[in-house]
Amino acid sequence: MLYPLKFKAIYKEKIWGGTKINTVLGKDFSPLSSCGESWEISGIEHESNKVMNGFLKGNTLNELLNVYMGDLVGEKVFDVYGDKFPLLIKFIDAKDNLSVQVHPDDSLAKKSDIENGKTEMWYVLDAEDHARIQIGFNTPMTKQKLEKHIHAGNLEDVLHYIETIAGDVFYIPAGKVHAIGKGVLLAEIQQSSDITYRLYDYNRKDSTGNLRPLHLQEAYQAIDYDNNEQEVLRSIPECNKTLTLVRSPFFITNVMLFDKKVEKIYADMDTFVIYICLEGHARIQYAEGEECISKGECLLMPAIIEDAVFIPDGTCKLLEVYLP
């Protein structure tokens, strides 16, 4: 019988990474000296997390999906995605600015023999004073105008920046130009894809002294020039209620803030549910047993589980993610 699953994180050293995945989230990414990304739940080929609890410990998410299929992800989800887990869950720590980038949508990705595009969302966990998120442009943009700014070396003059604080939510559909600024720690929920096209990287050099590659022609093609919405959702959840943050074709994300018992009914959802613990600690009781979740941890609730009860130790805050 399937049960709530925890996975061993996959840590990624990045040129812009820091130490907050350890100091704020309590995760041990040694022997890396710094960590830009912690892949918490991934089914990407050769990057599939291993289970770290229960009798399935040591098996990868992809191995489980091949065996349990719809029992794990939901029958309708399996009908659509087959043996490809549809989401990738990360923590990202930006000690320095990330590159200005864009991701293709599904249609463009398939033309390039890439399985799917990348729509994502961010939930800001921690932000230093005056930390910024870049999203969209500060003026109407065309491919021709964008090329001129890039060749003139003044792209930053036309980018739209928002000072960010903990609790901010950003929805980044495929085709939206964006960047995480230095001093930001966030949770990222995205389509299962690792495709990124860089437009600008501050003339930054890699560990071998070479400029990191840009992907200008691919980016020009991927950008949705008609979508210049730049909104940020300042989420203020009400205690003991579930607030929907993002509802997209690829995932729905809610935030739960609770200080008393919460019952969740999954019987009619026909999808897995992922929980990302932002604050506190809770026990999770289900028909066959009990699991727990603490700050910095993620948990996958298989679709076959029909209900669960969350019992907080004090106040707990979770992101709740599932497919529409």
C-alpha positions as CSV (number, residue, x, y, z in Angstrom):
1,M,0.0,0.0,0.0
2,L,1.3,3.4,-0.9
3,Y,1.8,6.0,1.8
4,P,2.9,9.7,2.1
5,L,6.3,9.8,0.5
6,K,9.4,11.9,1.4
7,F,12.4,12.1,-1.0
8,K,16.1,12.7,-0.7
9,A,16.9,16.1,-2.1
10,I,19.2,16.6,-5.0
11,Y,21.5,19.6,-4.4
12,K,22.9,21.8,-7.2
13,E,25.9,24.0,-6.8
14,K,25.4,27.2,-8.9
15,I,27.6,30.2,-9.6
16,W,25.0,32.4,-7.9
17,G,24.1,30.0,-5.0
18,G,24.5,30.6,-1.3
19,T,23.9,29.0,2.1
20,K,20.3,29.7,3.0
21,I,19.1,26.3,2.0
22,N,21.1,25.2,5.0
23,T,20.8,28.2,7.4
24,V,17.1,29.0,6.8
25,L,15.6,25.7,5.7
26,G,17.9,23.4,7.8
27,K,19.0,21.2,4.9
28,D,22.5,19.7,4.7
29,F,23.9,20.1,1.2
30,S,27.5,19.2,2.1
31,P,30.0,18.5,0.6
32,L,29.0,21.4,-1.7
33,S,30.4,24.8,-0.6
34,S,27.3,26.6,-1.7
35,C,23.9,25.6,-3.1
36,G,21.7,27.4,-5.6
37,E,19.0,24.7,-6.0
38,S,17.5,21.9,-3.9
39,W,15.5,19.6,-6.2
40,E,12.9,18.2,-3.8
41,I,10.6,16.2,-6.0
42,S,11.8,15.5,-9.5
43,G,11.0,12.9,-12.2
44,I,13.4,14.3,-14.7
45,E,15.5,11.6,-16.3
46,H,18.7,10.9,-14.4
47,E,17.5,13.4,-11.8
48,S,14.7,11.4,-10.1
49,N,14.7,11.7,-6.3
50,K,15.0,8.6,-4.1
51,V,12.4,7.8,-1.4
52,M,13.8,8.3,2.1
53,N,11.0,6.9,4.2
54,G,9.1,3.6,4.6
55,F,9.4,0.3,2.8
56,L,10.0,2.0,-0.6
57,K,13.1,3.7,0.7
58,G,15.8,3.8,-2.0
59,N,13.5,3.6,-5.0
60,T,13.3,6.6,-7.3
61,L,10.1,8.5,-8.0
62,N,10.3,7.2,-11.6
63,E,10.6,3.6,-10.5
64,L,7.5,4.1,-8.3
65,L,5.6,5.7,-11.2
66,N,6.4,2.7,-13.5
67,V,5.0,0.3,-10.9
68,Y,2.1,2.1,-9.2
69,M,1.0,4.3,-12.2
70,G,-2.5,5.8,-11.5
71,D,-2.4,4.8,-7.8
72,L,0.5,7.2,-7.4
73,V,-0.5,10.1,-9.5
74,G,-4.2,9.6,-10.3
75,E,-5.8,7.7,-13.2
76,K,-6.5,10.9,-15.3
77,V,-3.1,12.3,-14.6
78,F,-1.5,9.0,-15.7
79,D,-3.7,9.0,-18.9
80,V,-2.2,12.4,-19.8
81,Y,1.4,12.2,-18.7
82,G,2.1,8.4,-18.6
83,D,5.3,7.5,-17.0
84,K,6.5,11.2,-16.9
85,F,6.0,12.8,-13.5
86,P,4.5,16.2,-14.4
87,L,6.0,18.6,-11.8
88,L,9.3,19.7,-10.5
89,I,9.5,21.1,-7.0
90,K,12.6,23.1,-5.9
91,F,14.0,25.5,-3.4
92,I,16.2,28.3,-4.9
93,D,18.7,30.4,-3.0
94,A,20.0,33.5,-5.0
95,K,23.1,34.9,-3.2
96,D,23.7,36.7,-6.5
97,N,21.4,37.6,-9.4
98,L,20.2,34.9,-11.7
99,S,20.4,35.4,-15.4
100,V,17.6,37.1,-17.3
101,Q,15.9,34.3,-19.0
102,V,12.8,32.8,-20.6
103,H,11.3,29.3,-21.1
104,P,9.5,28.0,-24.1
105,D,5.9,26.8,-24.0
106,D,4.9,23.2,-24.8
107,S,4.4,23.8,-28.5
108,L,7.7,25.5,-29.1
109,A,9.5,22.9,-26.9
110,K,8.2,20.0,-29.0
111,K,9.4,21.7,-32.2
112,S,12.9,21.6,-30.6
113,D,12.4,17.9,-29.6
114,I,12.1,18.9,-26.0
115,E,9.4,17.0,-24.1
116,N,7.5,20.0,-22.7
117,G,7.9,23.7,-21.9
118,K,8.1,25.4,-18.6
119,T,5.5,27.4,-16.8
120,E,6.4,28.0,-13.1
121,M,5.5,30.0,-10.0
122,W,7.5,31.3,-7.1
123,Y,6.7,31.6,-3.4
124,V,9.2,33.9,-1.7
125,L,10.4,32.4,1.6
126,D,13.0,35.0,2.6
127,A,14.1,38.3,1.0
128,E,16.9,40.7,2.1
129,D,16.2,44.4,2.2
130,H,15.6,45.8,-1.3
131,A,15.8,42.4,-2.9
132,R,14.1,42.4,-6.3
133,I,12.4,40.1,-8.8
134,Q,12.5,40.9,-12.5
135,I,9.4,40.1,-14.4
136,G,8.4,41.4,-17.9
137,F,9.4,44.7,-19.4
138,N,8.7,48.3,-18.3
139,T,7.6,49.3,-21.8
140,P,5.8,47.5,-24.7
141,M,8.3,45.3,-26.4
142,T,8.9,43.7,-29.8
143,K,11.5,41.4,-31.1
144,Q,13.2,44.2,-33.0
145,K,13.3,46.5,-30.1
146,L,14.6,43.8,-27.8
147,E,17.4,43.0,-30.2
148,K,18.5,46.6,-30.3
149,H,18.6,46.9,-26.5
150,I,20.6,43.7,-26.2
151,H,23.1,44.7,-28.9
152,A,23.4,48.1,-27.3
153,G,24.1,46.5,-23.9
154,N,21.3,48.3,-22.1
155,L,18.7,45.5,-21.6
156,E,18.4,46.3,-17.9
157,D,17.0,49.7,-18.8
158,V,13.8,48.1,-20.2
159,L,13.3,45.3,-17.6
160,H,10.5,45.6,-15.0
161,Y,11.7,45.1,-11.4
162,I,9.6,44.6,-8.2
163,E,11.0,44.8,-4.7
164,T,9.9,41.6,-3.0
165,I,9.2,40.4,0.6
166,A,8.6,37.1,2.2
167,G,5.1,35.7,1.2
168,D,5.1,37.2,-2.3
169,V,3.8,35.0,-5.1
170,F,4.9,35.3,-8.8
171,Y,3.3,33.4,-11.6
172,I,5.7,33.0,-14.6
173,P,4.0,31.5,-17.6
174,A,6.1,30.2,-20.4
175,G,7.2,33.1,-22.6
176,K,7.6,35.6,-19.8
177,V,11.1,37.1,-19.3
178,H,12.2,36.9,-15.7
179,A,15.0,36.7,-13.2
180,I,15.4,36.1,-9.4
181,G,17.4,38.9,-7.8
182,K,20.2,38.5,-5.2
183,G,19.0,38.0,-1.6
184,V,15.9,35.9,-2.4
185,L,15.1,32.4,-1.2
186,L,12.0,30.9,-2.7
187,A,10.1,27.7,-3.4
188,E,9.5,27.0,-7.1
189,I,6.7,24.9,-8.5
190,Q,7.0,24.2,-12.3
191,Q,6.4,21.9,-15.1
192,S,8.8,19.0,-15.3
193,S,11.4,20.7,-17.5
194,D,14.9,22.0,-17.2
195,I,15.0,24.1,-20.3
196,T,16.1,27.7,-20.0
197,Y,17.1,30.3,-22.6
198,R,19.4,33.1,-21.2
199,L,19.1,36.6,-22.6
200,Y,21.6,38.3,-20.3
201,D,24.0,37.2,-17.6
202,Y,25.9,40.4,-16.4
203,N,28.9,39.3,-18.5
204,R,29.5,36.8,-15.7
205,K,32.3,34.1,-16.1
206,D,32.1,30.5,-15.1
207,S,34.7,28.6,-13.0
208,T,36.9,28.2,-16.0
209,G,36.9,31.9,-16.8
210,N,34.6,31.7,-19.8
211,L,31.5,33.8,-20.3
212,R,28.4,31.7,-19.7
213,P,26.5,31.0,-22.9
214,L,23.5,33.0,-24.0
215,H,20.6,31.6,-26.1
216,L,19.4,34.7,-27.9
217,Q,17.8,33.3,-31.0
218,E,15.9,30.7,-29.0
219,A,14.8,33.3,-26.4
220,Y,13.6,35.7,-29.1
221,Q,11.4,32.9,-30.4
222,A,10.2,31.9,-27.0
223,I,9.1,35.3,-25.7
224,D,5.4,36.1,-25.6
225,Y,5.6,39.8,-26.6
226,D,1.9,40.3,-26.0
227,N,2.0,39.3,-22.3
228,N,3.4,42.1,-20.3
229,E,1.5,41.6,-17.0
230,Q,3.8,42.1,-14.1
231,E,1.6,41.5,-11.0
232,V,2.8,40.1,-7.7
233,L,0.4,38.5,-5.3
234,R,1.0,39.6,-1.7
235,S,-0.5,36.6,0.0
236,I,-1.8,37.0,3.5
237,P,-3.4,33.6,4.4
238,E,-6.1,33.5,7.1
239,C,-5.5,31.1,9.9
240,N,-7.2,27.7,9.5
241,K,-8.4,28.4,5.9
242,T,-6.9,27.4,2.6
243,L,-6.1,30.2,0.2
244,T,-5.6,29.5,-3.6
245,L,-2.5,31.3,-4.9
246,V,-2.2,30.1,-8.5
247,R,-4.6,28.2,-10.7
248,S,-3.0,27.3,-14.0
249,P,-3.4,24.6,-16.7
250,F,-0.4,22.8,-15.2
251,F,-0.9,23.1,-11.4
252,I,-3.0,24.5,-8.6
253,T,-1.2,25.9,-5.6
254,N,-2.8,26.8,-2.3
255,V,-1.4,28.0,1.0
256,M,-2.6,26.5,4.3
257,L,-1.9,28.3,7.6
258,F,-3.3,26.4,10.6
259,D,-3.0,26.0,14.3
260,K,-5.6,23.4,14.8
261,K,-6.5,20.0,13.3
262,V,-7.3,20.1,9.5
263,E,-9.0,17.2,7.7
264,K,-8.3,16.8,3.9
265,I,-10.5,14.7,1.7
266,Y,-8.8,13.5,-1.6
267,A,-11.3,10.8,-2.7
268,D,-12.7,12.7,-5.7
269,M,-9.5,14.5,-6.7
270,D,-7.8,11.8,-8.8
271,T,-4.4,13.5,-8.5
272,F,-1.4,13.3,-6.2
273,V,-1.0,16.2,-3.8
274,I,2.4,17.7,-2.8
275,Y,2.9,19.6,0.5
276,I,5.8,22.0,1.0
277,C,6.4,23.0,4.6
278,L,7.2,26.7,4.9
279,E,6.9,27.1,8.7
280,G,6.4,24.9,11.7
281,H,5.7,21.2,12.0
282,A,2.7,18.9,11.6
283,R,1.8,15.2,12.0
284,I,-0.2,13.7,9.2
285,Q,-2.5,10.8,10.0
286,Y,-4.0,8.6,7.3
287,A,-5.8,5.3,7.3
288,E,-2.7,3.1,7.5
289,G,-0.4,5.2,9.7
290,E,1.2,8.5,10.4
291,E,3.9,10.7,8.9
292,C,5.2,14.2,9.8
293,I,6.4,17.3,7.9
294,S,8.7,20.1,9.1
295,K,10.0,23.4,7.7
296,G,12.0,22.8,4.6
297,E,10.5,19.4,3.9
298,C,8.3,18.2,1.0
299,L,5.9,15.3,1.0
300,L,4.0,13.6,-1.9
301,M,0.5,12.3,-1.0
302,P,-0.3,9.4,-3.5
303,A,-3.6,9.7,-5.3
304,I,-4.8,6.4,-3.8
305,I,-5.0,7.9,-0.3
306,E,-8.5,9.1,0.3
307,D,-8.2,11.3,3.3
308,A,-5.7,12.6,5.9
309,V,-5.7,14.7,9.1
310,F,-3.0,17.3,9.7
311,I,-2.2,18.0,13.4
312,P,0.1,21.1,13.9
313,D,2.6,21.6,16.6
314,G,1.8,25.3,17.2
315,T,1.3,27.1,13.9
316,C,2.2,25.4,10.6
317,K,2.2,26.8,7.1
318,L,2.1,24.6,4.0
319,L,1.9,25.0,0.2
320,E,-0.5,22.5,-1.2
321,V,0.1,21.6,-4.9
322,Y,-1.9,19.3,-7.2
323,L,-3.0,19.0,-10.8
324,P,-6.3,20.6,-12.1
